[in-house]
Amino acid sequence: MITKDPIWQIVQILPTDYADYGGEVVRWSNPALPYPDCSSGCQWWQPLWNDRKRAPDDDWGVCRNPDSPRAGLLTFEHQAGDDCWECEPESCGDWQYHC
């Protein structure tokens, strides 16, 4: 899934990333787990600013979770999330998935 986009040359790949993005976590291998994306409601996801769109970027951001292996790292929205994703408190409802 990693493309030839030059930005991937500076993205750090970790074992805790999803396998489609160079890591070791095989997404959907356990159907009982949600395998969330960083950008899908994680309270720690900080999208980058996209000057062309004059809006937050849809694809790239930084993890602000101090307990996450990706803390402070440039991250593609679908690259990680397993074992570090936490829902935004106002949107959790009954479903919660924490580190």
C-alpha positions as CSV (number, residue, x, y, z in Angstrom):
1,M,0.0,0.0,0.0
2,I,3.0,2.3,0.4
3,T,3.1,4.5,-2.7
4,K,6.0,6.1,-4.6
5,D,5.0,9.5,-3.1
6,P,8.3,11.1,-1.9
7,I,6.9,11.8,1.5
8,W,7.2,8.1,2.3
9,Q,11.0,8.5,2.2
10,I,10.8,10.4,5.5
11,V,8.0,8.5,7.3
12,Q,9.3,6.2,10.0
13,I,7.9,2.7,9.8
14,L,7.4,0.9,13.1
15,P,6.6,-2.8,13.9
16,T,3.3,-1.5,15.5
17,D,2.1,-0.1,12.2
18,Y,-0.3,-2.0,10.0
19,A,1.4,-4.5,7.6
20,D,0.0,-2.7,4.5
21,Y,2.2,0.3,5.6
22,G,5.4,-1.6,6.4
23,G,4.6,-2.7,10.0
24,E,3.9,-6.1,11.5
25,V,0.2,-5.7,12.6
26,V,-1.9,-7.8,10.2
27,R,-5.1,-5.8,10.0
28,W,-8.4,-7.8,10.3
29,S,-6.5,-11.0,11.4
30,N,-8.7,-11.1,14.5
31,P,-12.3,-10.3,13.5
32,A,-13.2,-9.4,17.1
33,L,-10.9,-6.3,17.0
34,P,-11.8,-3.0,15.4
35,Y,-8.3,-2.1,14.0
36,P,-9.1,1.7,13.9
37,D,-7.4,4.3,11.8
38,C,-5.7,7.2,13.4
39,S,-7.9,9.7,11.6
40,S,-11.2,8.0,12.4
41,G,-12.0,9.8,15.7
42,C,-8.9,9.2,17.7
43,Q,-8.6,12.0,20.3
44,W,-4.8,12.1,19.8
45,W,-4.8,12.6,16.0
46,Q,-3.5,16.0,14.9
47,P,-3.9,16.5,11.2
48,L,-1.4,18.6,9.3
49,W,-2.5,21.8,7.7
50,N,-3.0,21.7,3.9
51,D,-2.3,25.1,2.4
52,R,-3.7,24.2,-1.0
53,K,-7.1,23.3,0.5
54,R,-6.8,25.8,3.4
55,A,-8.1,23.1,5.7
56,P,-6.7,20.2,7.8
57,D,-5.1,17.5,5.7
58,D,-7.3,14.4,5.1
59,D,-4.3,12.0,5.0
60,W,-1.4,13.2,7.1
61,G,-1.0,14.0,10.7
62,V,1.0,13.6,13.9
63,C,0.1,11.4,16.9
64,R,0.0,13.3,20.2
65,N,-0.5,10.3,22.4
66,P,2.5,10.2,24.7
67,D,2.0,6.5,25.3
68,S,1.9,5.6,21.5
69,P,4.9,4.3,19.6
70,R,4.0,6.9,16.9
71,A,4.0,9.9,19.3
72,G,5.3,12.9,17.5
73,L,5.8,11.1,14.2
74,L,4.5,12.0,10.8
75,T,1.8,9.4,10.2
76,F,-0.5,8.5,7.3
77,E,-4.1,8.3,8.4
78,H,-4.4,4.5,7.8
79,Q,-0.9,3.6,8.9
80,A,-1.5,2.8,12.6
81,G,-4.1,2.8,15.3
82,D,-4.0,-0.7,16.8
83,D,-3.3,-0.5,20.6
84,C,-2.9,3.3,20.7
85,W,-6.2,4.6,19.4
86,E,-8.5,6.3,21.9
87,C,-11.9,7.7,20.9
88,E,-12.8,11.3,21.4
89,P,-14.6,11.5,24.7
90,E,-17.7,13.2,23.2
91,S,-18.1,10.5,20.6
92,C,-17.2,7.3,22.5
93,G,-20.7,6.2,23.4
94,D,-20.5,2.6,24.7
95,W,-17.5,1.7,22.5
96,Q,-14.0,2.4,23.8
97,Y,-10.7,1.1,22.6
98,H,-7.7,2.1,24.6
99,C,-3.9,1.6,24.7
